[in-house]
């Protein structure tokens, strides 16, 4: 197991939090490799060394292309090694084969130097990762007092407040954003998380809801609460399955809660996530 805090083994289930969510603040290098690939054995140590050197300036996400064929197929990986650079949810660069170290440094430096590398945001993230959540929140609050119109600071603070279950404060911040910002990532995803948090208010825990659904498979209300619990726990695929079940059993339940729940999760994950591609196709087939 890799012990570096900047290097992750990635699969279809953790792709969203490791790659998509981290790419909102730092570039993520997605390294597609395989055991039999000799050039891969040369590249992986180089990228790991850079990840340690940059100390969080970028994230290295390693994908075993043999074990994760669905991911490799989704991104049309045809040769190994392939390194894709994801920045703010989008693929911005792709390098096939082993390149000189300077090529990787040039790309990393290009995106690390972008505005998202704001010193206050980086310092707040570092405090948060070190377990100093209160100081991170206070730092963002103070910065927001100096720049009350900053969209980036509002979204960063709202995201941290959500993780601390301070939903009302987060909602107020997000609602203060311009309408065009609320309708796109990452704000739209944070607002979707808020709606799922509201669904869990007073709801039983996951184990009890799972038992209820097993006992009464047609209990769509319990399924929706269970899906919301799964979302907040980061188990997006399980949540998507519950909303698909609702859509199959009762398409009109609670003003199309099944379809709307699926779309809300798509908004959280972003269009690049392979789960979104799979479940959007399944939803379309079921509806048409």
C-alpha positions as MATLAB code, in Angstrom:
seq = 'XXXXXXXXXXXXXXXXXXXXXXXXXXXXXXXXXXXXXXXXXXXXXXXXXXXXXXXXXXXXXXXXXXXXXXXXXXXXXXXXXXXXXXXXXXXXXXXXXXXXXXXXXXXXXXXXXXXXXXXXXXXXXXXXXXXXXXXXXXXXXXXXXXXXXXXXXXXXXXXXXXXXXXXXXXXXXXXXXXXXXXXXXXXXXXXXXXXXXXXXXXXXXXXXXXXXXXXXXXXXXXXXXXXXXXXXXXXXXXXXXXXXXXXXXXXXXXXXXXXXXXXXXXXXXXXXXXXXXXXXXXXXXXXX';
ca = [
       0.000    0.000    0.000;
       1.291    3.495   -0.844;
       1.806    5.563    2.303;
       2.138    8.945    0.600;
      -0.751   11.346    1.324;
      -0.443   12.647   -2.245;
      -0.627    9.311   -4.100;
      -3.851    7.289   -4.407;
      -4.878    3.975   -5.921;
      -8.031    4.843   -7.858;
     -10.963    2.703   -8.994;
     -14.455    3.379  -10.299;
     -15.840    3.784   -6.785;
     -13.416    6.391   -5.436;
     -12.785    8.237   -8.715;
     -15.126   11.118   -7.809;
     -13.651   12.100   -4.427;
     -10.011   11.454   -5.360;
      -9.927   12.863   -8.892;
     -12.934   15.104   -9.556;
     -13.216   16.759   -6.130;
      -9.454   17.222   -5.616;
      -9.138   18.701   -9.113;
     -11.204   21.689   -7.990;
      -8.182   22.907   -5.983;
      -5.069   21.217   -7.445;
      -4.215   19.427  -10.698;
      -4.655   15.651  -10.580;
      -2.388   13.428  -12.681;
      -4.219   10.197  -13.517;
      -1.616    7.536  -14.305;
      -2.993    4.538  -16.247;
      -0.550    1.637  -15.839;
      -0.321   -2.177  -15.750;
       2.002   -4.730  -14.150;
       3.205   -6.071  -17.504;
       4.056   -2.615  -18.868;
       7.805   -2.007  -18.557;
       7.639    1.747  -19.319;
       5.009    2.029  -16.547;
       7.537    0.629  -14.074;
       9.839    3.501  -15.046;
       7.211    6.247  -14.930;
       5.410    5.471  -11.666;
       8.500    6.040   -9.435;
       9.172    9.326  -11.245;
       5.621   10.597  -10.697;
       5.653    9.411   -7.080;
       8.916   11.298   -6.490;
       7.376   14.470   -7.955;
       4.270   14.076   -5.799;
       6.459   13.933   -2.691;
       8.518   16.916   -3.851;
       5.468   19.106   -4.588;
       3.900   18.156   -1.220;
       0.282   18.474   -2.257;
       0.798   20.827   -5.182;
      -0.778   18.074   -7.253;
      -2.403   14.684   -6.611;
      -1.212   11.476   -8.280;
      -4.072    9.046   -9.000;
      -2.877    5.605  -10.133;
      -5.275    3.442  -12.175;
      -4.432   -0.195  -12.882;
      -5.795   -0.437  -16.411;
      -6.134   -4.229  -16.219;
      -8.115   -4.187  -12.978;
     -10.142   -1.108  -13.958;
     -10.991   -1.810  -17.581;
     -14.236    0.177  -17.366;
     -12.321    3.317  -16.370;
      -9.678    2.781  -19.018;
     -12.387    2.205  -21.627;
     -14.357    5.268  -20.571;
     -11.302    7.471  -21.084;
     -10.331    5.638  -24.296;
      -6.907    4.659  -23.053;
      -5.259    2.820  -25.962;
      -1.624    2.734  -24.874;
       0.238    2.454  -21.569;
       1.401    4.380  -19.768;
      -1.079    7.208  -20.324;
      -1.168   10.216  -18.007;
      -4.220   12.491  -18.054;
      -4.190   15.819  -16.245;
      -7.541   16.733  -14.672;
      -8.100   20.336  -13.616;
     -11.395   21.573  -12.153;
     -13.195   18.466  -13.353;
     -11.908   18.609  -16.943;
      -9.157   16.720  -18.780;
      -6.746   19.463  -19.856;
      -3.683   17.458  -20.963;
      -2.807   13.912  -21.996;
       0.658   12.365  -22.298;
       1.154    8.917  -23.822;
       4.326    6.979  -23.118;
       7.180    7.999  -20.843;
       8.075   11.678  -21.234;
      11.091   13.566  -19.847;
      10.697   14.676  -16.229;
      10.700   18.290  -17.429;
       7.476   17.667  -19.399;
       5.600   16.623  -16.268;
       7.057   19.496  -14.261;
       6.009   22.004  -16.921;
       2.397   20.825  -16.829;
       2.227   20.677  -13.040;
       3.738   24.152  -12.683;
       1.356   25.568  -15.271;
      -1.737   24.618  -13.293;
      -0.317   25.029   -9.796;
       0.316   28.657  -10.730;
      -3.331   29.248  -11.642;
      -5.621   31.417   -9.459;
      -7.099   28.376   -7.687;
      -3.734   28.147   -5.954;
      -4.724   31.179   -3.863;
      -2.467   31.241   -0.749;
      -5.419   31.590    1.638;
      -7.242   28.638    0.082;
      -4.071   26.539    0.144;
      -3.334   27.447    3.760;
      -6.910   26.655    4.783;
      -6.705   23.276    3.029;
      -3.425   22.486    4.759;
      -4.907   23.347    8.168;
      -7.922   21.169    7.397;
      -5.787   18.187    6.377;
      -3.855   18.509    9.624;
      -7.063   18.248   11.641;
      -7.295   21.947   12.484;
     -10.790   22.454   11.077;
     -11.723   25.365   13.333;
      -8.646   27.361   12.317;
      -9.285   26.596    8.636;
     -12.852   27.901    8.877;
     -11.780   31.016   10.761;
      -9.070   31.732    8.175;
     -11.647   31.552    5.382;
     -14.072   33.749    7.334;
     -11.434   36.434    7.857;
     -10.446   36.332    4.202;
     -14.094   36.666    3.197;
     -14.426   39.773    5.351;
     -11.637   41.328    3.279;
     -13.151   40.104   -0.016;
     -16.907   39.789    0.607;
     -17.703   39.282   -3.093;
     -15.191   36.432   -3.614;
     -16.972   33.459   -5.176;
     -13.995   31.160   -4.532;
     -13.854   31.976   -0.814;
     -17.610   31.549   -0.381;
     -17.574   28.138   -2.037;
     -14.494   27.001   -0.106;
     -16.056   28.033    3.199;
     -19.418   26.484    2.306;
     -17.728   23.172    1.456;
     -15.982   23.083    4.846;
     -19.148   24.028    6.725;
     -21.003   21.200    4.997;
     -18.388   18.730    6.189;
     -18.938   20.043    9.726;
     -22.745   19.560    9.371;
     -23.320   23.315    9.596;
     -25.801   23.163    6.770;
     -27.675   26.422    7.374;
     -24.513   28.533    7.269;
     -23.388   26.751    4.121;
     -26.784   27.290    2.490;
     -26.725   31.020    3.230;
     -23.298   31.359    1.647;
     -24.268   29.428   -1.470;
     -27.538   31.309   -1.864;
     -25.593   34.584   -1.784;
     -23.720   33.576   -4.952;
     -24.790   35.019   -8.322;
     -27.418   32.785  -10.015;
     -25.027   31.770  -12.799;
     -22.509   30.514  -10.205;
     -25.142   28.540   -8.296;
     -26.080   26.720  -11.495;
     -22.616   25.334  -12.238;
     -19.914   23.304  -10.523;
     -18.789   23.293   -7.811;
     -21.642   25.317   -6.273;
     -24.378   23.233   -7.917;
     -22.839   20.087   -6.449;
     -22.660   21.620   -2.964;
     -26.312   22.680   -3.191;
     -27.239   19.131   -4.223;
     -25.421   17.797   -1.141;
     -27.457   20.189    0.986;
     -30.689   18.780   -0.426;
     -29.543   15.260    0.410;
     -28.631   16.380    3.931;
     -32.167   17.730    4.350;
     -33.572   14.330    3.378;
     -31.661   12.661    6.198;
     -32.986   14.936    8.932;
     -34.587   12.628   11.489;
     -34.004    9.589    9.268;
     -32.763    6.237   10.669;
     -29.141    5.231   10.115;
     -27.975    3.271    7.063;
     -28.270   -0.181    8.672;
     -31.878    0.402    9.757;
     -32.855    1.825    6.377;
     -31.248   -1.113    4.572;
     -33.232   -3.501    6.774;
     -36.436   -1.556    6.078;
     -35.880   -1.704    2.317;
     -35.186   -5.442    2.447;
     -38.405   -5.999    4.393;
     -40.487   -3.704    2.169;
     -38.876   -3.341   -1.292;
     -41.663   -1.003   -2.472;
     -41.029    1.512    0.323;
     -39.761    4.311   -1.912;
     -39.617    6.813    0.953;
     -37.143    4.591    2.805;
     -35.190    4.066   -0.409;
     -34.866    7.811   -0.929;
     -33.620    8.330    2.637;
     -31.182    5.450    2.201;
     -29.903    6.960   -1.047;
     -29.361   10.295    0.706;
     -27.450    8.544    3.500;
     -25.276    6.830    0.905;
     -24.525   10.147   -0.817;
     -23.399   11.767    2.423;
     -21.224    8.705    3.128;
     -19.611    9.003   -0.310;
     -21.108    5.732   -1.610;
     -22.435    7.238   -4.828;
     -22.957    4.009   -6.756;
     -25.165    2.571   -3.999;
     -27.153    5.830   -3.949;
     -27.598    5.729   -7.723;
     -28.902    2.151   -7.495;
     -31.525    3.193   -4.943;
     -32.776    6.027   -7.127;
     -32.855    3.695  -10.130;
     -35.021    1.328   -8.076;
     -37.388    4.171   -7.203;
     -37.585    5.139  -10.861;
     -38.420    1.557  -11.832;
     -41.007    0.980   -9.102;
     -42.780    4.343   -9.094;
     -41.603    6.932  -11.666;
     -44.001    9.555  -10.286;
     -43.100    9.076   -6.606;
     -42.790   12.434   -4.823;
     -42.766   14.486   -8.017;
     -40.277   12.227   -9.853;
     -37.915   11.859   -6.894;
     -36.101    8.963   -8.586;
     -35.175   10.913  -11.702;
     -34.362   14.082   -9.781;
     -32.196   12.175   -7.315;
     -30.155   10.692  -10.146;
     -29.665   14.104  -11.752;
     -28.603   15.608   -8.407;
     -25.895   12.961   -8.007;
     -24.771   13.575  -11.608;
     -24.362   17.216  -10.616;
     -22.187   16.264   -7.638;
     -19.976   13.871   -9.592;
     -19.615   15.870  -12.818;
     -19.891   14.675  -16.409;
     -16.379   13.195  -16.505;
     -17.199   10.567  -13.889;
     -17.769    7.113  -15.461;
     -20.637    6.435  -13.055;
     -22.475    9.392  -14.577;
     -22.055    8.007  -18.092;
     -23.306    4.563  -17.033;
     -26.288    5.689  -15.011;
     -27.333    8.469  -17.378;
     -27.588    5.833  -20.099;
     -29.555    3.495  -17.820;
     -31.890    6.310  -16.766;
     -32.551    7.255  -20.375;
     -33.316    3.626  -21.315;
     -35.727    3.300  -18.414;
     -37.533    6.543  -19.189;
     -37.778    5.906  -22.954;
];
